[in-house]
Structure formats: structure tokens, C-alpha cells
Amino acid sequence: MQCEEIKRLVAQAIPGGEVEVTGDGYHFEVRVVSDVFAGKTPVQKQKIIYAPLNEFIKSGALHALSIKAYTPAEWESAKRLRVQ
């Protein structure tokens, strides 16, 4: 799989979300910022992102996936922590 394909699938599942995907064709990191995550536990957030990718994970086409899921407020806080 390619980063753009993963990004497209996740973006379709989370309309209006900010989706960024990086990776080397085997290991990927997905960062999604969306209001859809408000009030969700980390596991619930992961399930939302995994849902459109499950077929590829099961087939082995997508092997390693790291997920970072934030509400817009959580993302702003995380960015401030990165700067310091």
C-alpha cells in the first residue's frame, strides 16, 4: 500500500478530518485530527481509523500501522508540547 491510498481511505471514513500518513510502504503512521473523536477513548479512536483499513490489515497488504488520533483541541495541545 501507498501513503496516498491509506490517506484516501481514512479521509473517506472521517469526512472533514485532517489526515496525514507517512511510511515506507511497509510501516505507516497515521495522524488524524477530527471532532469525531470527542468523548472517545483511545481504543474507540483507533477502531474508527482501523475500520476502513481492516481488509488490508487482514490480507497482509498493510502490516504495521501506528495511529495518532486527536480532537482539534488535543492536537493544539500536542503541538505546543512538541515545540517546548
C-alpha positions, 0 to 999 in steps of 0.5 A, spaced: 500 500 500 501 507 498 501 513 503 496 516 498 491 510 498 491 509 506 490 517 506 484 516 501 481 511 505 481 514 512 479 521 509 473 517 506 471 514 513 472 521 517 469 526 512 472 533 514 478 530 518 485 532 517 489 526 515 496 525 514 500 518 513 507 517 512 511 510 511 515 506 507 510 502 504 511 497 509 510 501 516 505 507 516 503 512 521 497 515 521 495 522 524 488 524 524 485 530 527 477 530 527 471 532 532 469 525 531 473 523 536 470 527 542 468 523 548 472 517 545 477 513 548 483 511 545 481 504 543 474 507 540 479 512 536 483 507 533 477 502 531 474 508 527 481 509 523 482 501 523 475 500 520 476 502 513 483 499 513 481 492 516 481 488 509 488 490 508 490 489 515 487 482 514 490 480 507 497 482 509 497 488 504 498 493 510 502 490 516 504 495 521 500 501 522 501 506 528 495 511 529 495 518 532 488 520 533 486 527 536 480 532 537 482 539 534 483 541 541 488 535 543 492 536 537 493 544 539 495 541 545 500 536 542 503 541 538 505 546 543 508 540 547 512 538 541 515 545 540 517 546 548 
